[in-house]
């Protein structure tokens, strides 16, 4: 996920706890402490990164900066624990829970950690500053105020923790009151993140479309690729298209596209064979091969003897469009490496059969890549439009302001045993 999606999910779990009050067992207080610490750490970290410069040049800018600094100080203060002793666990998976409230607190801990991970992936140059930082500052204040109110409910028998929670609620409320109204009207635009450069874990068929799109991105952004990588990608995508064709063959909704898949798969298979006649003298980026392996494992499962579900067939169909982008990415990679002289081609009948490519050479692999692109474009025109509802990302200040959360906490696509690795 991205930072915006994870911080929204964290806010939804906080809203769920606020609107469905229930108590935790005494042995679950360690979970509550871990969540409190993780949320405070997240809020402090974000405020530290966006408040390097003054918050504008208005008459209240100095007051605003001092108030935000007060909130940072309160967040940084050592937390008074509710549990008698701190347990050995350091991650959400280490804590056992028996109540609904305990499980919700564990999810708060989990998503605070995930959100901090995604925030670390945001390019530091993209952190907003000055008046532009107010939307994020207000979001942080909303989260801090929410955790403070939850702490007050959980810390009735801990006077020191109660006082600490009251101080946090007051500081967060003051920060929210000082925010310029005009800066908070819309939800934030996604911040550019380094996470796109990392591998995307494929947990189920639903991730095939995103994983294939990530592979195309990694191909385009690799500084150098070996022909062996091009060969592996082309061969794997050819097999994936055949698997898609088999899965949608009997489905009346998707079957019209099925006849167009095999010719493109054949072209990619030919492209893979021609890549054997090209060599590189320098190592290439390994990330595309690693992402390809993750995709390959999922496609191999779908190609197995089990009967695919409707959801799996739909997910396979949705992977066609990013698969076509893979074809374009392969063409771009091949053209670039050939014209820049980064590969060697095999020529018969010479004393030195391996010759360096250049912008004047035309290996057969270039023609094959162009042919595959043409077939991909034909298939794209034959496909019916796929309309996926745009994901609505809501800022924490809006989530925590209402409407009230439902009694059931939001579902998360990632199993709890998975860490924040992309």
N, C-alpha and C positions, 0 to 999 in steps of 0.2 A: 504493500500500500504506500501512498504518499503521506506526507506530514498532515495535510489538510484532512484526509480521510481518517487517519488514526486519531487526531485530536478531536474530531467530531465524535468518533466512537467512544473515546474516553469521556467526553461530555455527556453522551447518552447514558453511559453506565452511572455517572454521578447523578444525573437527573432521575434515573430509575431508583437509586437509593434514597434520594430526597423525597420522592413522591410515593414510595412504598416503604414507609418506616417499619423496621423490624430489628430485633436484637440478635446479636451473635452470641455463641457460646463462649465461655471463658477461655477455652483452649484455642479459640479462633482470634483472640486479641492480637496474636503475633501477625496474622494476616492483615488486620486493620492497621497495625503499626507500619508494616512494610508498605502498604498502599499510601498511608499518609506521608511517609518519608519520600517515596518515589514521586508523588504528585508535587510536593514542595520542591524537590530537587529539579523537576522538570520546569516548574514555573520560574524558579530562580535562574536557571540556565538560559531560558528564553529572554527574560528581562535583561540579563547581563549582556546578551549578544545584540540587543536592539537599542540600548540606551547609552551608546558611546558618545553620542552628540546631544546637545540640548533639544528639548522637545518643542522646537519652534521659537519664534521671536515675539510672541504675544505677551501682553502684560502678565498673564498667569503662567507663562512658560517656566519661570524659575520655581514657582510654587508647585507646578506639576512635576518637575524633575525631582524636587525634594520629597514629594509624596510617593513617587515611584521608588525612590531610593529607600524610603521607610518600609515600603512593602518588600523590597529586596532584603532588607535587614531582618524583617520578621520571618521571611521564608528561610533565611540562612541560619536562624537560631536553632540550636540543637533541640530536637523534638523530645518532649516528655512522653515516654512510652506508657501505653496502657497495660501491656503484658508485664508480668512480674519479672521475667528475664527475657532477653533477646535470644531467639532460637538460632540454630545454625544455618537455617535456610536462607538463601540469597535470591532465589528466583520464585516466580509464582507457582511453579510446578512443585516446589518443595513443601508447600503448605497444604495440609489436609483440612478440608472444610466439610461441615455436616449440615449447615443451614443455608437457606437461600441467600440471606444477607451475607454470610461468609463467602459464598461463591461470588456474589456481586463485588465484594471488596477485593477478592482475588483478581477479578477481571479489571477492576480499577488499577490495581498494581500492575497487571500485565500490560494494559494499554498505556499507562504512564511510561513504562520502560520502552515499549514500541514507539511511542510518540517521540521520546527523547532520541531514540536511534534515528528516526526519520528526520528530526530536526538537525542532527549532526550531518546528515547527508545533504542538506541544503547548502548551496554554495555560500560561503561567508559574504561574498560581494553582493548577494541577493537579499541579505538581511535589510529590512527597511529601517530607516533612521529618521530622526526629526519628527515632523508632524505625520509623516507617512507610517511611522511605527505605531500610531495610536490604535488601529484595529487589532493588531496582535497584542498590544499591551492590555487592551480592554478584554480580549479573550482570556488572557492569563489571569486578569483580576477576577473574571467571572468564575474561572476554575478554582482559583484560590479561595474565593468567598464560598463556593459550594463545598469544598473540602473542609473549610472552617466550620460551617454549619453542621456538617456530618460529624466532625470531631466533637462538637458541643453535645450532640446527642449520644455519642458513644462514651464520653468522658465524664459522666455525671458523678462518678465516684473518685475522680482524679482532679482535685482543685487546680493543681499546677497546669495540667493539660487544658482545663477549661479556660483558664486565664490566657493561655497561649492561643487557643482557638479564637477567643474573643478579640484579641489583639489583631490576629490575621484577618478576621471578618471586617473589623473596623478599617484597617489599612486598605484592604481590597475594595471596600465600598467607596472610600474616598477617591481612590484612583479611578474607579468607574464614573464617579460624579464629575471629575475634572476632564474627561475625554470630550474633545470637540464633537458635537452631534453630527456635523456633516461628514465626518470621517468614518462613521459607523453605519452608513445606510445600506451598504451592500456586503455580500459575503466576499471573502478574499479570493483573489486570483491565485492559482497554484504557483508556488515558489519553485524556481529551477533547482533540480536536485541531482546529486551524483548517483542516486540509486539506479538511474537508467543505465549506468555503465556496469552494473552488477548483474549477476545471473538471477533469473526469475525462477523460483522453485515451482515445479509442476506437481501439484498435489492430486489433481483429478483432471478429467477431460475438460472441465470448465476452464482450466488454465491454458489450454492448447492455443487459443487465439492470442492471448497475451504473450505467451512464451514464444510463439512464432514471430510476433511483432518485435519482441525483444531481440530475437536472433537477427532479424533484418537490420535493426539498429546497430547491433554489435558488428555486423559485417561492414556496414557503411562507415563506422567510426574507427575501425581497426587501422592502425598505422601501416601494417603490412600483413598480408595473408599468404600462406603457403598454398600451392596448387592442391596439395592433399586435403586441405580444409575445404576448398571449393568442390573437390571431387566428393567428399563425404557429405556436404550439404546438399549438392545436387542429387546424389543417390538417395539420401534419406527423404528428401522432399518428393522425389518420384514415388517412392514407396508409400509415403503419407497420402499422396493424391489417390493412389490405387486403393488404399484403405478407406479413404473418404468415399470413393465411388462404390465400394462394396457396402458400406454402412448405409448409404442413402438410396441404394438401388431400389429397394422395395417401398420406399417412403414417398407417397404421392406429393408431399409438400416440397421435397428436395430433389426428387429424381430427375426433373428436367435438365439439371446441370450435369448429371452423371456422364452422358456420352462425351462431353467436352474434356473430361479429366484425363482419360487415357492418352490422347495425343500429346498433351502437355507433359504427362509423366514420361512418355517415350522420349520426348525431346530432352528432358532433364537427365534421363538415363544416358543418352548419347553424349550430352555435355559432360557427364561424369567420366565416361570412358575417354573422351578427348583430353580431359585434364591430366591423364596419365602421361601425355606427351609433352607436358610442361613441367619445369622444375624451378626451384628457387634456391639461391645460395645463402639465404639468410633466414633465421627462424621467424615465425609469424606469431600473431596474437592467438593465444590458446582459448580465449573466452568463447568465441563462436563454437568451437568444438565441444566445450563443456556444456554450453546451453543446448547444443544439438543432442548431446547424450541424454539430457533430461527429457527433451521432447521425444527422442527415440524410444525411451522406456515406456512412455505413455502410449505412443502409437503401437508399440509391440503388444501391449496389454489389450488395446482395442482390436487388434488384429488376431487375437486369440480365439479359442473355441467358444467363449461365453457369448450369450445373446446380449447385444448392445441394448441399452435402455433408450427411451425416447430422448432423454436429456443428453446422453452421450452422442446420439446421432445429430442432435441439434448443435452440440458443441463442435463436433467434427465439421459440420457444414459452415459454422461461423469461422472456422480456421481457414477456409478457402481464400478469403480476401487477403489476410496477411501472408498466406502462402504465395499468392501472386506477387506481393511486394518483395518476397524473397527472390523471385525470378528477376525482378528489376534490380535488386541489390547485387545479385550475382553478375548481371551484365555490367553494372557500373564498376564492380571490383575488377572484373576481368579486363575491361577496357582500360582502366587506370593502370593496372600493373603491367599490362602489355606495352602501352604507350610510354610509360615512364621507365621502361627497361629494367623492371624488377624481377622478371622471369626469364627463363631460357626455354627455347623451343627445340624440339628434335627435328633435324633435317637429314634425310638419307643422302648417301653418296658423297659425303664430304670427309675431309681428313679429321675435322672437328665437328661431329654431328650436332653438338649442343651449341646453339647460337643465341646471343642475347637479343631479346625483343626490343622493339622501338616503335615510334609512332608511324613508321613506314612499313612495318611488318604486319601481316594479316594471318595469324595462326588460325587453323580451322575452329579452334575453340571460340574465337570471337564471332564467327559466323553462326555457330551453334547457339551461342548465348543470344544473339539477335533474333534467331528463329524462335527460341523459347519465349522471348519477350513478345513477339508478335502473337504467338498462340495464347499467352497469358492475357493480352489485351482482348483477343477474341472471346476468351472465356469470361472476362470481366463484363463484356457487353451482354453476354448471354445470361448472366446471373440476374435473378430478380433482386431488387434493392432490399438490403437488410436494414431495418430500422430498429436500432437498439435504444431504449430510453436512456437519455443522458443522466448520468449519476448526479444527484443533487447533493452538493457539499454545503453544509450549514456551519456557520461560525459558532464556536462555543457560546458566545454572548447571546446568540439567538436560540440555541438549543436549551440553554439553562434558563432562558426567560420564558419558555413555553413554546408550543403547547405542552401540557403535562405529559410525561413519559407514560407509556403503558405499563401495566403490571408485570409484563414479561420483558426481561432485558433484551437488548438487540442481539440478534444472532451475528456471529462472526465467521467469515469463511475460513479462517486459519485455525486448525486444531491447537489446543493449548500447549501441546508438547513441542510445537515448532517455535524456534526463536525468531529474532528479528532479521535473520539473514534473508536477503532478497533472492 
